[in-house]
Amino acid sequence: SAALHVTGGPAVTLWHPGSRGAGRFMAWGSFTQTRASNPPGSYGLFIGGTSLDGKDYNILYCAVFGNGAYSIKHRLGGELHTLVERRASGAIRPADARGKASNAIGWLVDESHVSCVINGTTVSSFPRTLLVGPGKLESIDGIVGLHVDRDVEVRIAEFGVRH
């Protein structure tokens, strides 16, 4: 299968309008960071994307850092809300001496919960109702895509959504 290679400059959010999650679904991506970034940046997967072509774009993303930490953030236009501040997890493969690391990042969504899954391990889970409403996601259903932080070089070998 074809891979996507992102060479970081400013942070970027990438998506295809046809990549959507709805109801019960799993979204996943297989990421390989190819070099260290300075300062340490992150890469990951977002769900619930709406208004992505406007100033009020809305996403929830789970991102991995090369040092073995992850964070979960919600972006609504110019606002950034932190649900999980950088937190170390044994589920994450940290970057080696050359700055290379491979991690599978996913979201598992069911009727009641939304969970970030890294390398097959659930690292954080939230009730769906906590994530939707004014100042939050419009819906968990929405576009699924990629988020790559500044100065991060990453290869995405697999990306998908399964209902």
C-alpha positions in Angstrom: 0.0 0.0 0.0 1.1 3.6 -0.6 2.6 5.6 2.3 2.4 9.2 3.1 5.7 11.0 4.1 5.3 14.3 6.0 8.4 16.5 6.4 7.5 19.0 9.1 7.6 22.7 9.0 4.7 24.3 10.8 2.1 22.0 12.4 -0.3 20.4 9.8 -3.7 18.7 9.9 -4.3 16.4 6.9 -7.5 14.7 5.9 -9.6 13.3 3.1 -13.4 14.2 3.3 -14.3 10.6 2.6 -12.4 9.3 5.7 -15.2 9.5 8.3 -16.1 7.7 11.5 -19.7 7.3 12.6 -21.4 5.3 15.4 -19.2 2.4 16.5 -15.8 2.6 14.7 -12.1 2.2 14.9 -9.7 4.6 13.3 -6.0 3.8 13.1 -2.6 4.9 11.6 0.8 3.3 11.6 3.4 6.0 12.1 7.2 6.0 11.9 9.1 9.1 13.1 12.2 9.1 11.0 14.3 11.7 12.9 14.4 13.6 16.1 12.7 17.0 16.3 13.8 19.9 18.3 11.9 20.9 20.4 10.2 17.5 20.6 7.1 17.5 18.5 4.3 15.0 18.1 2.3 13.1 15.6 -1.1 11.4 15.8 -4.6 10.8 14.7 -7.8 12.9 15.0 -11.5 12.1 15.0 -14.7 14.1 15.1 -13.4 16.6 12.5 -15.9 19.3 11.4 -15.6 22.7 9.7 -12.0 21.7 8.7 -11.9 24.2 5.9 -12.8 27.2 8.0 -11.6 29.2 11.0 -13.8 27.2 13.4 -12.3 23.7 12.6 -12.9 21.2 15.3 -10.9 18.1 16.1 -9.9 15.7 18.9 -6.5 14.2 18.6 -4.2 11.7 20.3 -0.6 12.4 19.7 2.7 10.6 20.5 6.0 12.2 21.3 9.5 10.7 20.6 10.3 10.5 24.4 7.5 7.9 25.0 4.8 10.3 26.1 1.4 11.1 24.6 -1.2 13.8 24.9 -4.9 14.2 24.0 -6.1 17.6 22.9 -9.2 19.2 21.4 -8.8 22.1 19.0 -11.7 24.4 18.3 -10.5 27.2 15.9 -7.8 29.1 17.8 -8.5 27.4 21.1 -6.6 24.4 22.3 -8.0 22.4 25.2 -5.8 19.7 26.9 -7.6 16.6 28.0 -4.4 14.7 28.8 -1.2 16.6 29.4 2.0 14.9 28.2 2.0 11.6 30.0 4.5 8.8 29.7 3.2 5.4 28.7 4.9 2.0 28.5 2.7 1.3 25.5 4.7 3.8 23.4 7.9 2.9 21.6 10.3 5.8 22.3 12.7 7.1 19.7 16.1 5.5 19.4 19.4 7.4 19.4 18.8 8.5 15.8 15.3 9.8 16.6 13.4 6.9 14.9 10.3 5.3 16.4 7.3 3.3 15.1 3.9 3.5 16.8 0.4 2.5 15.9 -2.1 5.1 17.1 -5.9 4.6 17.0 -9.3 5.6 18.4 -11.8 3.0 19.4 -15.3 4.4 19.6 -18.4 2.6 20.9 -21.8 3.6 22.1 -20.6 4.9 25.5 -16.8 5.6 25.3 -14.0 7.0 23.2 -10.6 5.5 23.7 -7.1 6.4 22.5 -5.2 3.1 21.7 -1.5 3.1 21.2 0.2 -0.1 20.0 -2.9 -2.1 21.1 -3.1 -0.7 24.6 -5.8 1.7 25.7 -4.0 4.7 27.2 -7.0 6.9 27.9 -10.8 6.6 27.7 -13.6 9.2 28.0 -17.4 9.0 28.1 -18.7 10.1 24.7 -21.0 12.6 26.5 -18.0 14.4 28.1 -16.6 15.2 24.6 -19.6 16.7 22.8 -21.4 20.0 23.4 -20.8 23.8 23.3 -17.0 24.5 23.2 -16.4 20.8 22.5 -16.8 18.5 19.5 -20.0 18.9 17.5 -20.1 15.1 17.4 -17.8 12.2 17.7 -19.0 11.3 14.2 -17.0 13.2 11.6 -13.8 13.3 9.6 -10.8 11.3 10.7 -7.3 12.4 9.8 -3.7 13.1 10.8 -2.1 15.7 12.9 1.7 16.3 12.6 3.4 18.9 14.9 6.1 21.4 13.9 9.5 20.1 12.7 8.4 16.4 12.8 9.2 14.0 10.0 7.0 11.0 9.9 5.9 8.3 7.6 2.4 7.0 7.7 2.2 3.4 6.3 -1.3 2.6 7.1 -4.4 4.7 7.8 -8.0 3.6 7.9 -11.5 3.6 9.5 -13.5 0.5 10.1 -17.1 0.5 11.1 
